[in-house]
Amino acid sequence: MKLKISSLIITTLILLLMGTGCKESTYTTVVEGVVINTGSRQGIDSVLVTLQDGVSGTAGGFNLDMNTSSGKKNQVYTDANGAFRVELTGEHRPWLNVGKKGYAFYLSDRENVMGSQLSFPTGYTGDVVIEMSAEASFAPVLFSKEATGGDVVRFNDLPYEKLDTLSDINKFIRTFNGVGPFAPYRNGVWSIGDKYRRYYIELNRDNTFHSRIDSVYIKAFETYRDTIYY
């Protein structure tokens, strides 16, 4: 009788151990930080911050090696200063993304980015700074200060502030003849709001070249349509 009871106890223990071994591990992740405007450097309120347990399919057009997700996620909104704190318990590598109408997710931390999502280690991560760019549009008008029909005007805007060499400038040049007005972008082009946008003008007037690099300030959610004189 004692043997039978001992065998039953041993069998039960083995089953419990097997069940424990099959159970997936869970991890708690906490991310705390602030979402700021790329242009003004001020916090953005009411940004939806989503922390999700793993990813499924593709992210940002890339095929991921860990195409798994439990479907678990937690969402919070930033406060008036752009601050947030989000926590999630799951089984996979946590990923975070942010969203608000009128803003684009601007990723400055290229080492920790896949598409439009940020990956974080399990545990606590604080002092995270995420940049979002307010949408705006650039649609200037070019016009001559002096009525000279023989002008040749070469214009290029420098949207990303990294086009510092002449070879870079020439990649995006637009050429016009005469006194204008000229509209390089009739419908406007996307720009970062609350920020200066540089442009380059080269003018050939009476076989004399004049060139300058300048900038204009574009407010968030507005279209710059002012006249740039040459």
Secondary structure, DSSP 8 states (H G I E B T S, - for coil): -HHHHHHHHHHHHHHHHHHHHHS---EEEEEEEEEEETTT--B-TT-EEEEEEE--SEETTEE-S---EEEEEEEEE--TTSEEEEEEEESS-EEEEEE-TTEEEE---GGGEETTEEE--SEEEEEEEEEEEEEEEE--EEE-SS--TT-EEEEEEETTS---SHHHHHHT-EEEESS--B-S-TT-EEEESSEEEEEEEEEEETTEEEEEEEEEEE-TT-EE--EEE-
